[in-house]
Amino acid sequence: MIDLKINGETKSVEVEKGTPLLWVLRDNLNLTGTKFGCGIGHCGACTVLMNGHATKSCTTSVEQAASFDIVTIEGLSQDSSHPVQLAWIEEDVPQCGYCQSGQILAAVALLNDKSHPTDEEINQSMTNVCRCGTYQRIRKAIHRVARERGGQ
């Protein structure tokens, strides 16, 4: 058994050693907001927060994750009221929506580190792939959150 702290609760799972966190979240804990994209940590659809930092769950083993506080999109807010989620809605960011859970969590991690990121900092940090190409709206949403928090 492995204990994981996910979305503020401790969950015990019995899985094979080396199982990617992504599959534990989706298959064992039914937290399906975290998406499978590439399986090699490049696209970012599987991004979760581990101790507030964006982490690709497809390349993180359940054992590696056991010592962290993990937040999935389901744990960000109960009613989509987190400032980043609200900005995503206001800026009409999603098109197909598949990558958005990972994008939102990556934006939260960025804003945890930089309260008022520049365009360049956003471009460097937001490396998740959006096949619909909503990068300009993502940038606008991040700037909106920074502005609403009393930023520039």
VMD Tcl script that draws the C-alpha trace (Angstrom):
set ca {
  {0.00 0.00 0.00}
  {1.15 3.49 -0.80}
  {-0.34 6.55 0.87}
  {-0.78 9.66 -1.25}
  {-1.96 13.08 -0.12}
  {-4.23 14.19 -2.93}
  {-6.44 17.25 -2.87}
  {-6.07 17.50 0.89}
  {-6.99 13.89 1.64}
  {-4.83 10.85 2.25}
  {-5.61 8.01 -0.13}
  {-4.15 4.53 0.09}
  {-3.58 2.63 -3.14}
  {-2.25 -0.79 -3.93}
  {-0.50 -0.70 -7.28}
  {2.57 -2.19 -8.90}
  {5.86 -0.53 -8.10}
  {6.75 2.09 -10.70}
  {3.16 2.77 -11.77}
  {2.92 6.32 -13.14}
  {0.98 8.70 -10.92}
  {-1.23 9.53 -13.91}
  {-2.69 6.01 -14.00}
  {-3.16 5.89 -10.24}
  {-5.10 9.16 -10.40}
  {-7.26 8.10 -13.32}
  {-7.70 4.36 -12.83}
  {-7.48 3.88 -9.08}
  {-8.83 7.16 -7.72}
  {-11.21 8.14 -10.57}
  {-9.67 11.62 -10.87}
  {-10.09 11.78 -14.62}
  {-9.49 15.51 -15.05}
  {-5.80 14.69 -15.39}
  {-5.41 13.65 -19.04}
  {-3.11 11.29 -20.90}
  {-1.45 12.97 -23.83}
  {1.96 11.74 -24.88}
  {3.16 9.52 -22.03}
  {6.69 10.94 -22.14}
  {6.27 14.22 -20.25}
  {6.32 16.55 -23.23}
  {2.73 17.66 -23.85}
  {1.67 18.53 -20.29}
  {-1.90 17.23 -20.45}
  {-1.09 15.19 -17.33}
  {0.18 18.14 -15.27}
  {-0.63 18.16 -11.56}
  {0.74 20.27 -8.73}
  {3.18 18.64 -6.34}
  {3.96 20.95 -3.43}
  {2.74 23.78 -5.66}
  {5.01 22.99 -8.61}
  {3.81 21.81 -12.02}
  {4.73 18.14 -12.46}
  {4.07 15.75 -15.34}
  {2.25 12.82 -13.74}
  {2.87 10.45 -16.67}
  {6.60 10.35 -15.86}
  {6.31 10.50 -12.07}
  {6.04 7.16 -10.31}
  {3.58 6.71 -7.49}
  {6.53 6.12 -5.15}
  {8.09 9.46 -6.13}
  {4.78 11.21 -5.50}
  {4.19 9.71 -2.07}
  {6.04 12.42 -0.15}
  {4.30 15.38 -1.82}
  {1.03 17.26 -1.46}
  {-0.65 16.62 -4.81}
  {-3.37 18.80 -6.31}
  {-5.31 17.78 -9.40}
  {-7.76 19.95 -11.31}
  {-10.54 18.45 -9.18}
  {-8.84 19.73 -6.03}
  {-8.16 23.26 -7.27}
  {-11.70 24.33 -6.39}
  {-15.04 22.64 -5.86}
  {-16.92 24.97 -8.19}
  {-14.37 26.30 -10.71}
  {-13.99 29.46 -8.63}
  {-10.19 29.51 -8.46}
  {-8.92 32.82 -9.93}
  {-7.12 31.03 -12.77}
  {-10.23 29.04 -13.67}
  {-12.31 32.23 -13.65}
  {-9.77 34.01 -15.85}
  {-9.84 31.04 -18.25}
  {-13.59 31.50 -18.56}
  {-13.41 35.30 -18.89}
  {-10.76 35.10 -21.62}
  {-12.57 32.22 -23.37}
  {-9.36 30.17 -23.38}
  {-10.50 26.61 -24.13}
  {-11.47 25.36 -27.52}
  {-11.50 21.57 -27.43}
  {-10.52 21.69 -23.75}
  {-8.41 18.52 -23.65}
  {-5.22 20.23 -22.46}
  {-6.88 22.76 -20.20}
  {-6.56 20.93 -16.87}
  {-2.82 20.76 -17.35}
  {-2.64 24.31 -18.68}
  {-4.56 25.69 -15.70}
  {-2.39 23.86 -13.18}
  {0.78 24.98 -14.98}
  {-0.51 28.58 -14.81}
  {-1.24 28.21 -11.09}
  {2.33 26.98 -10.53}
  {3.73 29.89 -12.55}
  {1.69 32.39 -10.56}
  {2.83 30.73 -7.33}
  {6.41 31.49 -8.37}
  {5.92 34.81 -10.16}
  {2.99 36.96 -9.10}
  {3.37 39.26 -12.11}
  {4.99 37.28 -14.94}
  {6.10 38.95 -18.13}
  {5.16 37.60 -21.54}
  {8.63 36.07 -21.79}
  {8.27 34.37 -18.39}
  {4.88 33.03 -19.41}
  {6.29 31.73 -22.69}
  {9.17 30.02 -20.86}
  {6.98 28.46 -18.15}
  {3.89 27.49 -20.10}
  {5.37 24.64 -22.11}
  {2.21 22.52 -22.28}
  {0.98 21.83 -25.79}
  {-2.38 23.17 -26.96}
  {-3.33 21.67 -30.31}
  {-5.95 24.39 -30.79}
  {-3.32 27.12 -30.40}
  {-4.96 29.19 -27.64}
  {-1.60 30.45 -26.37}
  {-2.48 34.16 -26.71}
  {-5.65 33.67 -24.66}
  {-3.70 31.66 -22.08}
  {-1.25 34.55 -21.76}
  {-4.13 37.03 -21.42}
  {-5.76 34.92 -18.70}
  {-2.51 34.73 -16.73}
  {-2.06 38.51 -16.99}
  {-5.68 38.95 -15.87}
  {-5.07 36.95 -12.70}
  {-1.89 38.94 -11.96}
  {-3.75 42.22 -12.53}
  {-6.70 41.18 -10.34}
  {-4.30 40.23 -7.57}
  {-3.09 43.81 -7.56}
  {-0.44 43.42 -10.19}
  {0.72 45.45 -13.11}
}
mol new
graphics top color blue
foreach p $ca { graphics top sphere $p radius 0.5 }
foreach p [lrange $ca 0 end-1] q [lrange $ca 1 end] { graphics top cylinder $p $q radius 0.2 }
display resetview
